[in-house]
Amino acid sequence: MATFEVTMRDRTVERVGAADAYQQEGVMTTFFRTDDHRRTVDSWSTRIASFRTAEILIIRRHDEVAVGAGVTTLTRQSA
């Protein structure tokens, strides 16, 4: 799994942990956790977080070195 760092238009940074992928869904960009055996977003994927796509400037993926305990983290900090 990976952690995604999302820089918003107002320069705040959102971190979405325990996510494997993201995709645009209408006006929102949604982050998902997928099954270890499937690397695609499908009906079995779990939604972790969504953000309005128009408010996103940058999305960065940071791969984890060690797999954690499956805890999802979403934090907010000012840039």
Secondary structure, DSSP 4 states (H G I P E B T S, - for coil): -EEEEEEETTSEEEEEEEE-EEEEETTEEEEEE--TT--S--TT-EEEEEEEGGGEEEEEEEE-SS--SS---EEEEE-
